[in-house]
Amino acid sequence: MANLKWKTPRSKTRSRRAANWKLNAVTTVECPQCHAPKRPHFVCANCGTYAGRQVVEIKDKHAGHEHA
């Protein structure tokens, strides 16, 4: 006896696959130096520290601007 090639319609299969295409919320932890939220295992964008030491020099937002 022959078996069916597709037991469920393709549209139903597609919708089940697409149901898992969601994005997860970004995990954040508190920076131990400046207490700003940051991603785990990333350099802090606020103070430039990682694992208790300074690794990135943070530039001033207004550096190079002349205000008259």
N, CA, C and O atoms as a Tinker XYZ file with bonds, in Angstrom:
   272  protein
     1  N      0.848000   -1.174000    0.000000    73     2
     2  CA     0.000000    0.000000    0.000000    64     1     3
     3  C      0.898000    1.244000    0.000000    63     2     4     5
     4  O      1.915000    1.287000    0.692000    81     3
     5  N      0.517000    2.224000   -0.766000    73     3     6
     6  CA     1.327000    3.440000   -0.918000    64     5     7
     7  C      1.182000    4.336000    0.303000    63     6     8     9
     8  O      0.113000    4.425000    0.907000    81     7
     9  N      2.297000    5.007000    0.658000    73     7    10
    10  CA     2.270000    5.966000    1.764000    64     9    11
    11  C      2.132000    7.374000    1.208000    63    10    12    13
    12  O      2.561000    7.665000    0.091000    81    11
    13  N      1.535000    8.226000    1.997000    73    11    14
    14  CA     1.391000    9.623000    1.584000    64    13    15
    15  C      2.760000   10.306000    1.615000    63    14    16    17
    16  O      3.584000   10.038000    2.489000    81    15
    17  N      2.979000   11.181000    0.655000    73    15    18
    18  CA     4.243000   11.916000    0.625000    64    17    19
    19  C      4.221000   13.034000    1.662000    63    18    20    21
    20  O      5.209000   13.246000    2.364000    81    19
    21  N      3.092000   13.758000    1.765000    73    19    22
    22  CA     2.928000   14.815000    2.765000    64    21    23
    23  C      1.666000   14.531000    3.560000    63    22    24    25
    24  O      0.577000   14.438000    2.993000    81    23
    25  N      1.811000   14.395000    4.862000    73    23    26
    26  CA     0.631000   14.143000    5.694000    64    25    27
    27  C     -0.024000   15.438000    6.158000    63    26    28    29
    28  O     -1.213000   15.468000    6.476000    81    27
    29  N      0.773000   16.513000    6.194000    73    27    30
    30  CA     0.214000   17.816000    6.572000    64    29    31
    31  C      0.420000   18.782000    5.412000    63    30    32    33
    32  O      1.393000   18.653000    4.669000    81    31
    33  N     -0.473000   19.738000    5.247000    73    31    34
    34  CA    -0.318000   20.705000    4.163000    64    33    35
    35  C      0.953000   21.531000    4.332000    63    34    36    37
    36  O      1.407000   21.743000    5.457000    81    35
    37  N      1.530000   21.996000    3.232000    73    35    38
    38  CA     2.762000   22.782000    3.279000    64    37    39
    39  C      2.560000   24.094000    4.022000    63    38    40    41
    40  O      3.468000   24.578000    4.698000    81    39
    41  N      1.369000   24.667000    3.894000    73    39    42
    42  CA     1.114000   25.941000    4.588000    64    41    43
    43  C      1.173000   25.761000    6.107000    63    42    44    45
    44  O      1.662000   26.640000    6.817000    81    43
    45  N      0.684000   24.640000    6.599000    73    43    46
    46  CA     0.736000   24.375000    8.042000    64    45    47
    47  C      2.177000   24.123000    8.491000    63    46    48    49
    48  O      2.572000   24.568000    9.569000    81    47
    49  N      2.964000   23.416000    7.681000    73    47    50
    50  CA     4.369000   23.163000    7.995000    64    49    51
    51  C      5.151000   24.469000    8.042000    63    50    52    53
    52  O      5.954000   24.687000    8.949000    81    51
    53  N      4.910000   25.344000    7.051000    73    51    54
    54  CA     5.599000   26.633000    7.001000    64    53    55
    55  C      5.288000   27.483000    8.229000    63    54    56    57
    56  O      6.175000   28.133000    8.781000    81    55
    57  N      4.037000   27.477000    8.650000    73    55    58
    58  CA     3.664000   28.311000    9.799000    64    57    59
    59  C      4.288000   27.770000   11.090000    63    58    60    61
    60  O      4.624000   28.549000   11.982000    81    59
    61  N      4.445000   26.459000   11.197000    73    59    62
    62  CA     5.092000   25.891000   12.376000    64    61    63
    63  C      6.570000   26.266000   12.421000    63    62    64    65
    64  O      7.104000   26.560000   13.490000    81    63
    65  N      7.239000   26.259000   11.250000    73    63    66
    66  CA     8.643000   26.643000   11.208000    64    65    67
    67  C      8.802000   28.119000   11.518000    63    66    68    69
    68  O      9.715000   28.506000   12.247000    81    67
    69  N      7.934000   28.938000   10.978000    73    67    70
    70  CA     8.023000   30.389000   11.166000    64    69    71
    71  C      7.702000   30.793000   12.613000    63    70    72    73
    72  O      8.072000   31.885000   13.042000    81    71
    73  N      7.031000   29.940000   13.351000    73    71    74
    74  CA     6.691000   30.261000   14.739000    64    73    75
    75  C      7.933000   30.358000   15.613000    63    74    76    77
    76  O      7.895000   31.002000   16.661000    81    75
    77  N      9.054000   29.720000   15.194000    73    75    78
    78  CA    10.282000   29.748000   15.985000    64    77    79
    79  C     11.258000   30.817000   15.531000    63    78    80    81
    80  O     12.403000   30.826000   15.983000    81    79
    81  N     10.840000   31.726000   14.646000    73    79    82
    82  CA    11.722000   32.773000   14.135000    64    81    83
    83  C     11.667000   34.026000   14.978000    63    82    84    85
    84  O     11.853000   35.124000   14.454000    81    83
    85  N     11.420000   33.897000   16.255000    73    83    86
    86  CA    11.301000   35.076000   17.112000    64    85    87
    87  C     12.671000   35.486000   17.644000    63    86    88    89
    88  O     13.587000   34.667000   17.720000    81    87
    89  N     12.801000   36.739000   18.004000    73    87    90
    90  CA    14.027000   37.259000   18.594000    64    89    91
    91  C     13.923000   37.196000   20.102000    63    90    92    93
    92  O     12.852000   37.413000   20.668000    81    91
    93  N     15.030000   36.901000   20.750000    73    91    94
    94  CA    15.067000   36.891000   22.210000    64    93    95
    95  C     15.481000   38.262000   22.712000    63    94    96    97
    96  O     16.182000   38.998000   22.017000    81    95
    97  N     15.055000   38.604000   23.900000    73    95    98
    98  CA    15.470000   39.859000   24.514000    64    97    99
    99  C     16.956000   39.797000   24.831000    63    98   100   101
   100  O     17.477000   38.740000   25.186000    81    99
   101  N     17.632000   40.922000   24.702000    73    99   102
   102  CA    19.070000   40.987000   24.951000    64   101   103
   103  C     19.317000   40.883000   26.452000    63   102   104   105
   104  O     18.696000   41.599000   27.238000    81   103
   105  N     20.214000   40.001000   26.844000    73   103   106
   106  CA    20.566000   39.845000   28.249000    64   105   107
   107  C     21.506000   40.964000   28.659000    63   106   108   109
   108  O     22.483000   41.244000   27.964000    81   107
   109  N     21.220000   41.603000   29.779000    73   107   110
   110  CA    22.101000   42.654000   30.279000    64   109   111
   111  C     22.471000   42.358000   31.728000    63   110   112   113
   112  O     21.696000   41.768000   32.482000    81   111
   113  N     23.682000   42.786000   32.096000    73   111   114
   114  CA    24.154000   42.709000   33.475000    64   113   115
   115  C     24.658000   44.092000   33.862000    63   114   116   117
   116  O     24.857000   44.955000   33.007000    81   115
   117  N     24.857000   44.290000   35.144000    73   115   118
   118  CA    25.332000   45.589000   35.626000    64   117   119
   119  C     26.853000   45.637000   35.577000    63   118   120   121
   120  O     27.528000   44.702000   36.007000    81   119
   121  N     27.387000   46.733000   35.049000    73   119   122
   122  CA    28.842000   46.925000   35.026000    64   121   123
   123  C     29.329000   47.114000   36.459000    63   122   124   125
   124  O     28.755000   47.921000   37.191000    81   123
   125  N     30.372000   46.395000   36.886000    73   123   126
   126  CA    30.839000   46.537000   38.266000    64   125   127
   127  C     31.491000   47.895000   38.557000    63   126   128   129
   128  O     31.538000   48.322000   39.711000    81   127
   129  N     31.998000   48.581000   37.505000    73   127   130
   130  CA    32.655000   49.871000   37.733000    64   129   131
   131  C     31.664000   51.028000   37.755000    63   130   132   133
   132  O     31.625000   51.796000   38.715000    81   131
   133  N     30.854000   51.155000   36.685000    73   131   134
   134  CA    29.977000   52.336000   36.578000    64   133   135
   135  C     28.505000   52.009000   36.807000    63   134   136   137
   136  O     27.670000   52.913000   36.816000    81   135
   137  N     28.174000   50.738000   36.992000    73   135   138
   138  CA    26.816000   50.261000   37.280000    64   137   139
   139  C     25.835000   50.539000   36.148000    63   138   140   141
   140  O     24.627000   50.596000   36.380000    81   139
   141  N     26.331000   50.712000   34.937000    73   139   142
   142  CA    25.464000   50.873000   33.770000    64   141   143
   143  C     25.130000   49.488000   33.214000    63   142   144   145
   144  O     25.913000   48.555000   33.391000    81   143
   145  N     23.984000   49.338000   32.547000    73   143   146
   146  CA    23.679000   48.033000   31.949000    64   145   147
   147  C     24.597000   47.760000   30.766000    63   146   148   149
   148  O     24.851000   48.645000   29.948000    81   147
   149  N     25.095000   46.519000   30.679000    73   147   150
   150  CA    25.952000   46.108000   29.567000    64   149   151
   151  C     25.677000   44.654000   29.256000    63   150   152   153
   152  O     25.087000   43.944000   30.070000    81   151
   153  N     26.101000   44.201000   28.079000    73   151   154
   154  CA    25.947000   42.796000   27.718000    64   153   155
   155  C     27.030000   41.975000   28.396000    63   154   156   157
   156  O     28.158000   42.450000   28.529000    81   155
   157  N     26.722000   40.751000   28.832000    73   155   158
   158  CA    27.744000   39.932000   29.474000    64   157   159
   159  C     28.856000   39.567000   28.491000    63   158   160   161
   160  O     28.585000   39.292000   27.322000    81   159
   161  N     30.105000   39.564000   28.961000    73   159   162
   162  CA    31.300000   39.238000   28.184000    64   161   163
   163  C     31.587000   40.269000   27.096000    63   162   164   165
   164  O     32.257000   39.956000   26.112000    81   163
   165  N     31.090000   41.494000   27.260000    73   163   166
   166  CA    31.349000   42.597000   26.343000    64   165   167
   167  C     31.995000   43.732000   27.124000    63   166   168   169
   168  O     31.816000   43.835000   28.337000    81   167
   169  N     32.739000   44.577000   26.437000    73   167   170
   170  CA    33.303000   45.769000   27.057000    64   169   171
   171  C     32.156000   46.729000   27.359000    63   170   172   173
   172  O     31.230000   46.861000   26.559000    81   171
   173  N     32.211000   47.393000   28.498000    73   171   174
   174  CA    31.182000   48.362000   28.864000    64   173   175
   175  C     31.299000   49.573000   27.937000    63   174   176   177
   176  O     32.372000   50.163000   27.814000    81   175
   177  N     30.199000   49.938000   27.290000    73   175   178
   178  CA    30.203000   51.078000   26.369000    64   177   179
   179  C     30.264000   52.397000   27.113000    63   178   180   181
   180  O     30.645000   53.416000   26.539000    81   179
   181  N     29.890000   52.390000   28.390000    73   179   182
   182  CA    29.860000   53.632000   29.161000    64   181   183
   183  C     31.246000   53.992000   29.708000    63   182   184   185
   184  O     31.664000   55.145000   29.601000    81   183
   185  N     31.961000   53.028000   30.288000    73   183   186
   186  CA    33.253000   53.339000   30.914000    64   185   187
   187  C     34.447000   52.658000   30.233000    63   186   188   189
   188  O     35.587000   53.023000   30.520000    81   187
   189  N     34.226000   51.685000   29.342000    73   187   190
   190  CA    35.309000   51.053000   28.600000    64   189   191
   191  C     36.097000   50.017000   29.369000    63   190   192   193
   192  O     37.239000   49.736000   29.007000    81   191
   193  N     35.538000   49.440000   30.414000    73   191   194
   194  CA    36.261000   48.432000   31.190000    64   193   195
   195  C     35.741000   47.039000   30.866000    63   194   196   197
   196  O     34.592000   46.854000   30.464000    81   195
   197  N     36.637000   46.056000   31.056000    73   195   198
   198  CA    36.275000   44.652000   30.915000    64   197   199
   199  C     37.123000   43.858000   31.895000    63   198   200   201
   200  O     38.342000   44.020000   31.943000    81   199
   201  N     36.490000   43.017000   32.661000    73   199   202
   202  CA    37.153000   42.159000   33.654000    64   201   203
   203  C     38.003000   42.976000   34.626000    63   202   204   205
   204  O     39.089000   42.546000   35.016000    81   203
   205  N     37.516000   44.146000   35.015000    73   203   206
   206  CA    38.183000   44.951000   36.031000    64   205   207
   207  C     39.323000   45.816000   35.545000    63   206   208   209
   208  O     40.001000   46.440000   36.362000    81   207
   209  N     39.563000   45.878000   34.232000    73   207   210
   210  CA    40.643000   46.744000   33.731000    64   209   211
   211  C     40.161000   47.562000   32.544000    63   210   212   213
   212  O     39.236000   47.175000   31.831000    81   211
   213  N     40.810000   48.696000   32.352000    73   211   214
   214  CA    40.456000   49.613000   31.268000    64   213   215
   215  C     41.001000   49.057000   29.949000    63   214   216   217
   216  O     42.211000   48.879000   29.814000    81   215
   217  N     40.128000   48.781000   28.978000    73   215   218
   218  CA    40.572000   48.220000   27.708000    64   217   219
   219  C     40.247000   49.114000   26.518000    63   218   220   221
   220  O     40.860000   48.972000   25.460000    81   219
   221  N     39.298000   50.029000   26.668000    73   219   222
   222  CA    38.913000   50.930000   25.594000    64   221   223
   223  C     38.918000   52.349000   26.128000    63   222   224   225
   224  O     38.379000   52.623000   27.200000    81   223
   225  N     39.532000   53.248000   25.373000    73   223   226
   226  CA    39.523000   54.665000   25.748000    64   225   227
   227  C     38.217000   55.272000   25.237000    63   226   228   229
   228  O     37.961000   55.285000   24.033000    81   227
   229  N     37.404000   55.769000   26.151000    73   227   230
   230  CA    36.125000   56.367000   25.790000    64   229   231
   231  C     36.355000   57.820000   25.398000    63   230   232   233
   232  O     36.929000   58.598000   26.161000    81   231
   233  N     35.900000   58.178000   24.196000    73   231   234
   234  CA    36.058000   59.545000   23.703000    64   233   235
   235  C     34.892000   60.392000   24.182000    63   234   236   237
   236  O     33.781000   59.899000   24.378000    81   235
   237  N     35.167000   61.671000   24.366000    73   235   238
   238  CA    34.118000   62.614000   24.748000    64   237   239
   239  C     33.171000   62.789000   23.568000    63   238   240   241
   240  O     33.618000   62.875000   22.425000    81   239
   241  N     31.859000   62.842000   23.835000    73   239   242
   242  CA    30.885000   62.973000   22.762000    64   241   243
   243  C     31.036000   64.302000   22.023000    63   242   244   245
   244  O     30.754000   64.385000   20.827000    81   243
   245  N     31.479000   65.338000   22.732000    73   243   246
   246  CA    31.559000   66.665000   22.138000    64   245   247
   247  C     32.996000   67.044000   21.779000    63   246   248   249
   248  O     33.266000   68.224000   21.554000    81   247
   249  N     33.921000   66.093000   21.716000    73   247   250
   250  CA    35.296000   66.394000   21.383000    64   249   251
   251  C     35.386000   66.833000   19.925000    63   250   252   253
   252  O     34.810000   66.201000   19.040000    81   251
   253  N     36.111000   67.920000   19.686000    73   251   254
   254  CA    36.285000   68.419000   18.346000    64   253   255
   255  C     35.193000   69.364000   17.874000    63   254   256   257
   256  O     35.272000   69.891000   16.763000    81   255
   257  N     34.181000   69.588000   18.691000    73   255   258
   258  CA    33.096000   70.506000   18.314000    64   257   259
   259  C     33.409000   71.886000   18.877000    63   258   260   261
   260  O     33.833000   72.025000   20.025000    81   259
   261  N     33.196000   72.884000   18.062000    73   259   262
   262  CA    33.372000   74.273000   18.500000    64   261   263
   263  C     32.005000   74.878000   18.720000    63   262   264   265
   264  O     31.200000   74.930000   17.791000    81   263
   265  N     31.725000   75.333000   19.913000    73   263   266
   266  CA    30.449000   75.980000   20.216000    64   265   267
   267  C     30.689000   77.471000   20.357000    63   266   268   269
   268  O     31.472000   77.911000   21.199000    81   267
   269  N     29.997000   78.252000   19.512000    73   267   270
   270  CA    30.183000   79.710000   19.541000    64   269   271
   271  C     29.217000   80.373000   20.487000    63   270   272
   272  O     29.236000   81.595000   20.633000    81   271
